Amino acid sequence: MGIDYRMVNIYVDAGNNLLAIAVGESKRMVGAIVELDIVNEIRFPYSDLKLETVLKRALQQCFSRTQRLQRRKPLREIFEYKRIFKGG
Amino acid sequence: MNIKEFSKAVKDKKLIIFGWDCDEGYYVVLTQKVPKQGFVHIEEKKLYLGKKLIDGALAKVYKRIKNGSEDNVWHYYLQIRGMNEDLSFKAIREAVINIRSQVHFAYNDKYYWIAHFNEGVRFTDDEGNSQLFKDAQSLFDHATIEGKKYINKAVAVVPIKGGLYFPQQRKRVFEIIFNKPLQSKDNNRRQISSFILNVK
């Protein structure tokens, strides 16, 4: 089956840092589209070229794997968000 | 990660989506947080980059979407596709001739429509009169509006700020200026009509 669409969610914080997260299929809920566990981080300041390269790469990562059960590692993911956004 | 944790993690963050669709090509869209629905796309703030990604365009469009200046999107679209805003009537002409765009416009409160068919190109008004041409080039050369060959004399097309915008159909209303170059805005209003172009 060919892929008809791809999507990258870009989270932007107040300090202009970015998290680009590709989406893919969920393993638990078949057919559902969830964010994959691949986090592309772009820290401010960044160049246009870097922004484009990272976003294009993230777009290619879409549907590259199926996302496993998310329930097993809830804290790790939230930690990931916190670490990147708060710099802690 | 459950919903509470997620909303805690994304508190005071913006979400911008960069995507690709097999029908429409690449796009960047801004989302808005809506209570109980999460992030919802704002269709007015969706910018299409076309089917082929041009180097440098993505970063520009991303910044534009992020900074929230959505007016004059058309100008921007022309810019990133390498077209000149001053020549935008020409650009539209090219679009009609080369990529068979469908064009709607108004002149003197009458609506006109250019559409491509198998047998040629049809130029129709809202009263049902239609003129058929074998190709778009001859339409621009010979089509008449109110008995005059107006259509080739348009000198500029200006996007209407905050004008009608149909994001789903990717149409944008334009003002089309016939005959005279811009002098003062009020004088020109009478000669200006709206112009809708299917952006492909």
HADDOCK unambig.tbl for C-alpha pairs under 7 A between the chains (distance, minus, plus):
assign (segid A and resid 4 and name CA) (segid B and resid 21 and name CA) 6.04 0.50 0.50
assign (segid A and resid 4 and name CA) (segid B and resid 22 and name CA) 5.23 0.50 0.50
assign (segid A and resid 5 and name CA) (segid B and resid 20 and name CA) 5.34 0.50 0.50
assign (segid A and resid 5 and name CA) (segid B and resid 21 and name CA) 4.31 0.50 0.50
assign (segid A and resid 5 and name CA) (segid B and resid 22 and name CA) 5.97 0.50 0.50
assign (segid A and resid 6 and name CA) (segid B and resid 19 and name CA) 5.38 0.50 0.50
assign (segid A and resid 6 and name CA) (segid B and resid 20 and name CA) 5.03 0.50 0.50
assign (segid A and resid 6 and name CA) (segid B and resid 21 and name CA) 6.55 0.50 0.50
assign (segid A and resid 7 and name CA) (segid B and resid 17 and name CA) 6.69 0.50 0.50
assign (segid A and resid 7 and name CA) (segid B and resid 18 and name CA) 5.83 0.50 0.50
assign (segid A and resid 7 and name CA) (segid B and resid 19 and name CA) 4.08 0.50 0.50
assign (segid A and resid 7 and name CA) (segid B and resid 20 and name CA) 6.33 0.50 0.50
assign (segid A and resid 8 and name CA) (segid B and resid 17 and name CA) 5.60 0.50 0.50
assign (segid A and resid 8 and name CA) (segid B and resid 18 and name CA) 5.11 0.50 0.50
assign (segid A and resid 8 and name CA) (segid B and resid 19 and name CA) 5.89 0.50 0.50
assign (segid A and resid 9 and name CA) (segid B and resid 15 and name CA) 6.60 0.50 0.50
assign (segid A and resid 9 and name CA) (segid B and resid 16 and name CA) 6.13 0.50 0.50
assign (segid A and resid 9 and name CA) (segid B and resid 17 and name CA) 4.73 0.50 0.50
assign (segid A and resid 9 and name CA) (segid B and resid 18 and name CA) 6.60 0.50 0.50
assign (segid A and resid 10 and name CA) (segid B and resid 15 and name CA) 5.50 0.50 0.50
assign (segid A and resid 10 and name CA) (segid B and resid 16 and name CA) 4.93 0.50 0.50
assign (segid A and resid 10 and name CA) (segid B and resid 17 and name CA) 5.68 0.50 0.50
assign (segid A and resid 11 and name CA) (segid B and resid 13 and name CA) 6.19 0.50 0.50
assign (segid A and resid 11 and name CA) (segid B and resid 14 and name CA) 5.63 0.50 0.50
assign (segid A and resid 11 and name CA) (segid B and resid 15 and name CA) 4.64 0.50 0.50
assign (segid A and resid 11 and name CA) (segid B and resid 16 and name CA) 6.42 0.50 0.50
assign (segid A and resid 12 and name CA) (segid B and resid 13 and name CA) 5.44 0.50 0.50
assign (segid A and resid 12 and name CA) (segid B and resid 14 and name CA) 5.00 0.50 0.50
assign (segid A and resid 12 and name CA) (segid B and resid 15 and name CA) 6.25 0.50 0.50
assign (segid A and resid 13 and name CA) (segid B and resid 12 and name CA) 6.91 0.50 0.50
assign (segid A and resid 13 and name CA) (segid B and resid 13 and name CA) 4.77 0.50 0.50
assign (segid A and resid 13 and name CA) (segid B and resid 14 and name CA) 6.50 0.50 0.50
assign (segid A and resid 14 and name CA) (segid B and resid 13 and name CA) 6.97 0.50 0.50
assign (segid A and resid 48 and name CA) (segid B and resid 59 and name CA) 5.43 0.50 0.50
assign (segid A and resid 51 and name CA) (segid B and resid 59 and name CA) 6.48 0.50 0.50
assign (segid A and resid 52 and name CA) (segid B and resid 58 and name CA) 6.34 0.50 0.50
assign (segid A and resid 52 and name CA) (segid B and resid 59 and name CA) 6.01 0.50 0.50
assign (segid A and resid 70 and name CA) (segid B and resid 1 and name CA) 6.40 0.50 0.50
assign (segid A and resid 71 and name CA) (segid B and resid 1 and name CA) 6.05 0.50 0.50
assign (segid A and resid 74 and name CA) (segid B and resid 1 and name CA) 4.09 0.50 0.50
assign (segid A and resid 75 and name CA) (segid B and resid 1 and name CA) 6.97 0.50 0.50
assign (segid A and resid 78 and name CA) (segid B and resid 9 and name CA) 6.45 0.50 0.50
assign (segid A and resid 81 and name CA) (segid B and resid 9 and name CA) 6.28 0.50 0.50
assign (segid A and resid 82 and name CA) (segid B and resid 9 and name CA) 6.77 0.50 0.50
